[in-house]
Amino acid sequence: MPAIRIDLFEGRSPEVKKQLIEAIT
């Protein structure tokens, strides 16, 4: 996963991170 997308997860809850990961994969 590109570092830029990891940066987007900063400050987000684990549940939101999971949703974002599912959305971009």
C-alpha positions in Angstrom: 0.0 0.0 0.0 1.4 3.4 -1.0 2.6 5.6 1.9 0.1 8.3 0.9 -2.8 6.0 1.6 -1.3 5.1 5.0 -1.1 8.8 5.7 -4.9 9.0 5.1 -5.5 6.6 7.9 -3.7 8.7 10.5 -6.0 9.6 13.3 -8.8 7.3 12.1 -10.3 4.4 14.1 -9.4 0.8 13.3 -13.0 0.3 12.0 -12.7 3.2 9.6 -9.2 2.0 8.5 -10.8 -1.4 7.7 -13.5 0.3 5.7 -11.0 2.4 3.8 -8.8 -0.6 3.0 -11.8 -2.6 1.7 -12.8 0.4 -0.4 -9.3 0.7 -2.1 -8.6 -2.9 -2.7 
